[in-house]
Every structure is written in C-alpha cells, then in structure tokens.
Amino acid sequence: MRARVRDELQKLLGDRVRFDVPLARLTSLRVGGPVEAVAAPAHRDELLSLLQTCSELQIPQRVLGSGFNVLAPDEGLPGVVIRLTRFRELETLPAGLRAEAGVSHSQITRRCSEQGLAGLEFTAGIPGSVGGWLTMNAGIPGREIKDVVREVEVASPEGRAVRRFEARELDFGYRELRGLAPGSVLLSALFEVTQGSAEAVRAAVDTLLAKRARSQPLDVPSCGSVFKNPAGDHAGRMLEAAGLKGFRIGGAQISPVHANFIANTGGATSGDVLALIREARQRVLEATGQHLDTEVHVLGGAA
Ligand SMILES: Cc1cc2nc3c(=O)[nH]c(=O)nc-3n(C[C@H](O)[C@H](O)[C@H](O)COP(=O)(O)OP(=O)(O)OC[C@H]3O[C@@H](n4cnc5c(N)ncnc54)[C@H](O)[C@@H]3O)c2cc1C
C-alpha cells in the first residue's frame, strides 16, 4: 500500500486501522493471507468518511462481517477490509428489533431469549453478524432473514448517501441479496418480532442448537455450507452419495459429519479448500449431471 494512502487512513482512523493483517485471523475457516489494511470505524460518520476516502484515492474496499461464510485467498487482498465491529447497537422498539450491522448472532439470540421476542428463533446457531445475515439471506429450511426483515439501511459505496429500504424494495434470493450497488455497506436492519414468552423462545432456541450439534461439525474450523442446495435436493446428500465424506486435499477435508462442510483439519491453505471445492463439484457433476453453485463467498475470485 502506498505510503500516502497509509497516512490518509491513519489520519482518519488512528488506531482503528491496522496494516498487513492475515485474513486467516478474520475468517472462521482460518485460511487466507494478509489484507493491506483492516479498518474498524468508530461510528457512522467515520465510516462514510472512510468510504469517501477509498473512493477518492481509488482504494479497493469491502466489508467483512464475522467471516463465517467467506474463503480468503492465500495471496491476501489489496486495499481495505472494513469491519463494523463497533456497530453493535441493539434496540427493542415498538416497531421491532433494530440491530446495527455489527450485532452478532449471539447478541440477538440472547436478547430474544431474555425478552421473549418471537420470530427470530430460527437464526439461533447461524453464526455471523446482521450485515452477513442480510447479505446471505441466511436461514434454515422454510425460514430466511427476508421473512423477518422490515427495513434495512444502506450506505452507498462512495459514502455519499445513506438510504432506508423497505423489505419489499429489496431483492432477496436463495442465500443472496441482489440489486444493491457493489461496495454498498449494510448499516442496520429492523426485524419483525412479536411478544411471546421467554420460556417458549428459549425452548425453541435450545431445540435448534441441539439439532445443529448433532448434525454439524461445530468443533472444527469451517465456513458452514460450502454449496447451495440445488432445487429439490440437498448438496450434502449428493456429496455424500458421490463418496466424498472424509475426502481430503492437503489440510482441507470434506467433513465426515456433514458432507457439505469443509473442515480445516490444521494447516489448510485456501488453495487446498478451492481444490477440494472444484474436485467435489466435478465428481457430483459426473455422478448426477448437476452443477453445484457455491454458497461460500470466495474473496478476490471465483470457485
Ligand atoms: C458452523 C456454521 C454453520 C452455519 N449455518 C448456517 C445456516 O444454518 N444457515 C445459513 O444461512 N448460513 C449458515 N452458515 C453461514 C454463515 O453463518 C452465514 O452466511 C452468515 O450470514 C455469515 O455472516 P458473517 O457476518 O460471518 O458474514 P461474512 O462471512 O463475514 O460475510 C459474508 C458476505 O457478506 C458481506 N457482508 C458482511 N457484512 C456486510 C455489511 N455490513 N455490508 C455489506 N456486505 C457485508 C461480506 O462482504 C461477504 O460477501 C454457517 C456457518 C458456519 C461456520
């Protein structure tokens, strides 16, 4: 990164910017080389100034949530990764639950369980931040974030405007949110919740967490589901049927517990994970004629 750019970022953010940070530290798969800068703006005005600076100096920028659904490249990334870790305000309002983009899944589950707020139980155990949930339209079979979002606030990529969208104006798809300008930053969401009983919410959450613990490899670094489910089938079932459970390349392994998870068994590189994704996809294609699309976001490229 050019010295002038470093200086500008430091002037703007002080110790809220760090340089040459390994992406492996910021992602749940624990792979990825260094990004030139990681910025954690303190508040909205600072974020908008940062976006303006990046736009003016033509520095590539992207937001990372909690890093639970990304694959970061071994060679690292140019530019700035923005993290909204200081955007953690969570308010219970008459209109719903308003959460800033950096609010974590556990904050939401805790709040709903404590206050008996019903509607978001299905998100229990979907690890990440509100910004990541919205971008991925995160969910479980039968229920997705789009079903509970009322409004979303978005900053334009150049940091010149903040716009509030009603849910019906947003184009959510299966594990995606389409239609926003590339580089847009999701700032907050208003979720629809209803007043229920704390016991009922807690019981629903416990049931879902127990189900996950039985069916997913939660004790190893992974990025959750690697492939999207094709219409009418399950990627995990197809991968298992192709004999891929336990198959490994380098330190990356198709989980013996759930075939749609790739585990970093220790020392995996991003290259190992990508090679495994491509090999698994090829084998399923040969066995079934079905091409599997990735759910995981491959930063700086495509799988
Ligand atoms: C063990 C495990 C289980 C999982 N189970 C599920 C599941 O049941 N259902 C499911 O849907 N997913 C699941 N996932 C995947 C993951 O939890 C979700 O995709 C989650 O939404 C990721 O949130 P994040 O904050 O970590 O996003 P990240 O992985 O950090 O980012 C994902 C994408 O969102 C973008 N992004 C994040 N924040 C913002 C923002 N504020 N503005 C603009 N763009 C942003 C990033 O640039 C990136 O492209 C699982 C993952 C793991 C590891």
The ligand as an SDF file (V2000), in Angstrom:
LIG
                    3D

 53 58  0  0  0  0  0  0  0  0999 V2000
  -20.8740  -23.8220   11.6450 C   0  0  0  0  0  0  0  0  0  0  0  0
  -21.6090  -22.9280   10.6810 C   0  0  0  0  0  0  0  0  0  0  0  0
  -22.9880  -23.1030   10.4950 C   0  0  0  0  0  0  0  0  0  0  0  0
  -23.6860  -22.3050    9.5890 C   0  0  0  0  0  0  0  0  0  0  0  0
  -25.0330  -22.4850    9.4260 N   0  0  0  0  0  0  0  0  0  0  0  0
  -25.7250  -21.7160    8.5760 C   0  0  0  0  0  0  0  0  0  0  0  0
  -27.1370  -21.8620    8.3980 C   0  0  0  0  0  0  0  0  0  0  0  0
  -27.7810  -22.6950    9.0200 O   0  0  0  0  0  0  0  0  0  0  0  0
  -27.7790  -21.0580    7.5230 N   0  0  0  0  0  0  0  0  0  0  0  0
  -27.1140  -20.0930    6.7990 C   0  0  0  0  0  0  0  0  0  0  0  0
  -27.7470  -19.3710    6.0240 O   0  0  0  0  0  0  0  0  0  0  0  0
  -25.7780  -19.9190    6.9430 N   0  0  0  0  0  0  0  0  0  0  0  0
  -25.0690  -20.6940    7.8020 C   0  0  0  0  0  0  0  0  0  0  0  0
  -23.7120  -20.5250    7.9520 N   0  0  0  0  0  0  0  0  0  0  0  0
  -23.0310  -19.4670    7.1730 C   0  0  0  0  0  0  0  0  0  0  0  0
  -22.9450  -18.1140    7.9160 C   0  0  0  0  0  0  0  0  0  0  0  0
  -23.2540  -18.3040    9.2650 O   0  0  0  0  0  0  0  0  0  0  0  0
  -23.9100  -17.1020    7.3120 C   0  0  0  0  0  0  0  0  0  0  0  0
  -23.6940  -16.9390    5.9300 O   0  0  0  0  0  0  0  0  0  0  0  0
  -23.7980  -15.7180    7.9640 C   0  0  0  0  0  0  0  0  0  0  0  0
  -24.7930  -14.9020    7.4170 O   0  0  0  0  0  0  0  0  0  0  0  0
  -22.4250  -15.1000    7.7610 C   0  0  0  0  0  0  0  0  0  0  0  0
  -22.3750  -13.8630    8.4650 O   0  0  0  0  0  0  0  0  0  0  0  0
  -20.9800  -13.1040    8.6380 P   0  0  0  0  0  0  0  0  0  0  0  0
  -21.2050  -11.8800    9.4140 O   0  0  0  0  0  0  0  0  0  0  0  0
  -19.9730  -14.0430    9.1820 O   0  0  0  0  0  0  0  0  0  0  0  0
  -20.6620  -12.7370    7.1280 O   0  0  0  0  0  0  0  0  0  0  0  0
  -19.2510  -12.8360    6.3850 P   0  0  0  0  0  0  0  0  0  0  0  0
  -18.9370  -14.2800    6.1720 O   0  0  0  0  0  0  0  0  0  0  0  0
  -18.2350  -12.0070    7.0560 O   0  0  0  0  0  0  0  0  0  0  0  0
  -19.6170  -12.1680    5.0130 O   0  0  0  0  0  0  0  0  0  0  0  0
  -20.4820  -12.7720    4.0850 C   0  0  0  0  0  0  0  0  0  0  0  0
  -20.7200  -11.7930    2.9540 C   0  0  0  0  0  0  0  0  0  0  0  0
  -21.4420  -10.6890    3.4650 O   0  0  0  0  0  0  0  0  0  0  0  0
  -20.7770   -9.4700    3.1570 C   0  0  0  0  0  0  0  0  0  0  0  0
  -21.0640   -8.5400    4.2570 N   0  0  0  0  0  0  0  0  0  0  0  0
  -20.9980   -8.7990    5.5840 C   0  0  0  0  0  0  0  0  0  0  0  0
  -21.3740   -7.7310    6.2910 N   0  0  0  0  0  0  0  0  0  0  0  0
  -21.6950   -6.7740    5.3990 C   0  0  0  0  0  0  0  0  0  0  0  0
  -22.1680   -5.4280    5.5100 C   0  0  0  0  0  0  0  0  0  0  0  0
  -22.3920   -4.8360    6.6830 N   0  0  0  0  0  0  0  0  0  0  0  0
  -22.3850   -4.7280    4.3670 N   0  0  0  0  0  0  0  0  0  0  0  0
  -22.1630   -5.2820    3.1530 C   0  0  0  0  0  0  0  0  0  0  0  0
  -21.7340   -6.5520    2.9890 N   0  0  0  0  0  0  0  0  0  0  0  0
  -21.5000   -7.2820    4.0930 C   0  0  0  0  0  0  0  0  0  0  0  0
  -19.3090   -9.8540    3.0260 C   0  0  0  0  0  0  0  0  0  0  0  0
  -18.6230   -8.9470    2.1960 O   0  0  0  0  0  0  0  0  0  0  0  0
  -19.4260  -11.2270    2.3870 C   0  0  0  0  0  0  0  0  0  0  0  0
  -19.5760  -11.1030    0.9880 O   0  0  0  0  0  0  0  0  0  0  0  0
  -22.9830  -21.3140    8.8580 C   0  0  0  0  0  0  0  0  0  0  0  0
  -21.6020  -21.1350    9.0460 C   0  0  0  0  0  0  0  0  0  0  0  0
  -20.9240  -21.9380    9.9550 C   0  0  0  0  0  0  0  0  0  0  0  0
  -19.4500  -21.7110   10.1460 C   0  0  0  0  0  0  0  0  0  0  0  0
  1  2  1  0
  2  3  1  0
  2 52  2  0
  3  4  2  0
  4  5  1  0
  4 50  1  0
  5  6  2  0
  6  7  1  0
  6 13  1  0
  7  8  2  0
  7  9  1  0
  9 10  1  0
 10 11  2  0
 10 12  1  0
 12 13  2  0
 13 14  1  0
 14 15  1  0
 14 50  1  0
 15 16  1  0
 16 17  1  0
 16 18  1  0
 18 19  1  0
 18 20  1  0
 20 21  1  0
 20 22  1  0
 22 23  1  0
 23 24  1  0
 24 25  2  0
 24 26  1  0
 24 27  1  0
 27 28  1  0
 28 29  2  0
 28 30  1  0
 28 31  1  0
 31 32  1  0
 32 33  1  0
 33 34  1  0
 33 48  1  0
 34 35  1  0
 35 36  1  0
 35 46  1  0
 36 37  1  0
 36 45  1  0
 37 38  2  0
 38 39  1  0
 39 40  1  0
 39 45  2  0
 40 41  1  0
 40 42  2  0
 42 43  1  0
 43 44  2  0
 44 45  1  0
 46 47  1  0
 46 48  1  0
 48 49  1  0
 50 51  2  0
 51 52  1  0
 52 53  1  0
M  END
$$$$
